[in-house]
């Protein structure tokens, strides 16, 4: 898969395009991307995804917008899905003020599209003036086909990145995982702490949750992690350690069952599978130890260990 960072004239001589930010690449996104990939195969041309390094919605907001998956993982997924090319643009003031007509002209001049696939609610161009109907109209001029993927509905909910974030932020990671290409995970370098977990018999790998990532509701989760090509069951506490009140930034404290090696400084990824309970402030360390033992038994029972 080739990655480009601008729409230069005559970049590709023919392509089938999927348009969208595609955060998380949920089942709705997958339909859009797969359609472009399959249409490209039938047309014997390139499948091309156009996306952005920064979230367009965040450009117009004072508050930073969080992501379900980092850009690097999104690119990995797109490659696994068989996408030939990704155009990864910076959403900047120039692009934000580009008219829908000029944007389509830029796509045509750069990528020579045979087809453009979008989701049912895709908008683009200055003040979101471009939509599916506009793409169809422009396609009649420039000779490409517009392909619109309808909404994906599950359990009476329209699947979207906003809905996925809502699920994660409310601890419903098990439901979110059913809708994502990859299950929701937290990835970072293991940070050396004060070793409180080790001192009470439950060593943890501590991961800071980046402020660019959507944060799950605080509490204890069942999870898993792949270390040295072996999958381990984990208990993950997401929160601010209220029993000790010693941190402000949310932290993922990962206790890996059956694993005792030193992994400080290593970059690891822990998958969250199910929320077990909310975060609790304990009156004593003994209460905390008793609850952790209960959590381990609970998680082992759910995993049929």
N, C-alpha and C positions, 0 to 999 in steps of 0.2 A: 504494500500500500504506500502510495506517495502522498506527502503532505506539502501543501503550498500555503503561503501566508498572504497572498494578494491575488486579485483578479486581473491578471495582465491580459492584454489583447492576444487572441489566438493561443491561449494557454493549452487548450485541448481542441482537437479537430472534430470531436463528436462526443456526446455524453448524455447519460440519463441522470437527472439531478434529484436529490432529496434535500429539501430546505427545512431547517429547524435548529433550535439550540440543543435539543435532545439530552437534557440533564437526566441522568439515571438510565436512559434508554429503556423505558418501561414498555409494556406490551403494545401500547399504542404507537410509540416511536418505532418499535420493531417492525410493525406493519408498513409504516412509511418507508423505512430504510430497505426492508426486504423487497418492497414493490420496485424501488429504483434499481436494486441489484438484479432482480429477475427480468425487468424490462430491458436493462442493459444487455443481459445475456441473449435475450431474444433478438435484440437489435444489433448484436455483435459490436457493442461499443463499450465505453467506460461507464462504470457507476461512480457517481461523485456526490459526496455529502458536503454541503456548505453549512458551516457552523461558526461559532465565535469563541475566542479565548476568554472573553469576559461576558457576563450575562447582560443582554440588552436592557432588561428591566432595571438592573442595578445602575445603569448609566443615568437613568432619569430619576433615581431615588437618592436621598441623602444617606440612607442606611444601606450598608453593604448587604448584598443578597448571598445566601448560603447555597452550597451545591450538595447534591446527593452523591455524586462521584466526582473526583478530581479529573482534570482534563486528560491526564496521562492514562487513566483507566478507561475513559470514554474512547480514546483513540485505539486502545487495545481491543475493546469490544467491537468497534467498527471494522477493524481488520479481521477479527474472527467471523464477522458476519459477511465477509467477502467483498467489502467496499474497495474499489480500486484507488480512488483518490479522495482526499479530504482537503477542502479549502478552509483554513482556520483563520478567520479575520479578526481584527481588533475592532470592536464596536466603539467608534469614536464620533466626534462631533460632525465630521464630514459625512460619515455614513448615516448618522441620525438625521441629517438634513437633506439626504438624497431622496428625490421623489421616487415613487414606486415605478414610474415609467423609466427613469434613468437607471434604476437598479436592474430592471429586466433587460434593458439595453446592454448593460454591463455584463450580465450573465450570458447573453446571446453572443456578444463580441468576444468574450473570453472562453466560453465552454461549448459553444455551438450545440445547444441542447436539442435532443430529439423528443425528450419527455421531461417534465418537471412534476415531481410528486410532493404533495404537502398534506398536512393534517387538515381536518375539517375547519379548524378555527385559526389557521395560520394568517398572520398579518405582517406587512413589511412596508418599508418606505416611510417618508416623513409623515408624522401624525397617523401612522398605521393606515394610510390610505389604500394600500394594496391588499388584496385578498384573493380568494380562489376565483371569483368571477372576473377580477381584473387580469389574473393570469390567463384565463381562458380567452379573454378578449385580445390580449397581447399575443397569445399563441396563434391566433388566426392571422396575425400580421407576420410573425416570424417563423411560422411553420413547425412549432413544437406542440406536443400533446400535453394537456394538463390533467393530472391524475390526482384525485382527491380521496383520501382515506377517511371514512366516517368515524365518528366517535366510538371508542371501545367502552362498553358499559359492563360493569361487574358489580353484583350485589347492589344494584340501583345507583351506583356511583360512576360518573364519567372519569375515566382514568387520565390523570394529568400529573405533571411534576408537582404541582401545588398540592394535590391530594396525597401523593406519596410522602411529601414533607410533613403534611398534617399527621399521617399515620406514624411516622418515625418520631415526631415531636411529642406524640401522645403514647409512646411506648408500644405501639402495635407493629413492631418490626416483622413479626411472623406474617402478617397480612401484606405488608409492603414487599416482603421478599418474594411472595407469589406473583408480584406484578413487575418485578425488575429482572433484567438480564442476568445480573449477578446479585446475590443477596447483599443487603446493606452491611458495610464493614467500616471499621476505624483503622487507619494506617498511620504509623509514625515511628520514629526512632524511640527505642526503650530508654526512658530517662531514669537515672539513678536517683533514688529518693532517700528518705531517712530510715528505710528498711523496717518500718513498723510491722508490716505484714509478715516479714520473715521472723521478726522477734516474737510474734504471737503464734507462729507455726503455719502461717499461710503466706508464703512469698508471692509477690505480685510483680508483673511487668507493667510499669506505669507509662501510659501514652497520653500526651497532651492532645486535646481535641482542637484542631485548627479552627480559627475563627471564620474560615471560608467554608467550613463543613456544617451541614445541618446537625444539630445536637439532639440526641434522643432524650426523652424525659428521664429525669434522674431516677436511679434505682438499680436493681440487680438483674442481670440478664444471663441466660444460658447462651453459650457461644461455642465456637470451635476455631482452631488455628492449625495451620500446616507448618510444621517445623521439621526440617531435614527429611522431607518427603513422607512424613507421618502426621496423621490428623489426631489432634488432642482435643478433648473436651475442656471447656473453660467456664469459669464463673467471672463475669465482668461487672464491676461496680462503676456506674457512671454518676459523677456528682462532685461535690465539693468537700467530702469528708466531714460532715457536720459533727461527728463525735469528737473530732480533734480541732475543727475550725482553723485549719492551718493553710488553706489554699483558697484562691479566688477564681482561678481559671478552671473550667470543668476538666476533669481527668477521668481517663478510663484505667481502672486498676484491674489487671487481668491475672487471675489465679489459674494456672494451667495444671490440670489434674494429671498426676503421674509424670511430671517433668520437673527436674531439679537443676538443670544446667544454667550457667550464667549467660544471659543474652543482652546485657547492658550494651548500649550503643548500636544494636542491630535494628534494622527497620523490619517491623513485623506488621501483619494485617490480621485482625481478629474479626470474625464474622459474628454478628449478633443474630440469634435465632428466635429467642422468645424472652419476654420480660417475666421475671419471677415475682418480684415485689418492688415496692417503692423504697426510696432511700430513707433510712431511719437514723435519728440521733440517739445513741445509747447512753445510758447513765454511767456505765462502767465498761472497762475492757473485757471483763468476764462475760457481760451480756453480749458484747460484740462477737466474742469467740463462739459462744453458744449459738448465735444466729448464723454465723458462717458455717458451722458444722451442719446446721439444719439446711442451709442453702445447698451445700455439697450433696447431702442426701437427696434433697429434692431434685436437683439437676441430674444426679446419677440415676434416679428413679425414672425421670422423664426420658433419659437416653437409654433406658433398659440395661444399665450396667450392673 
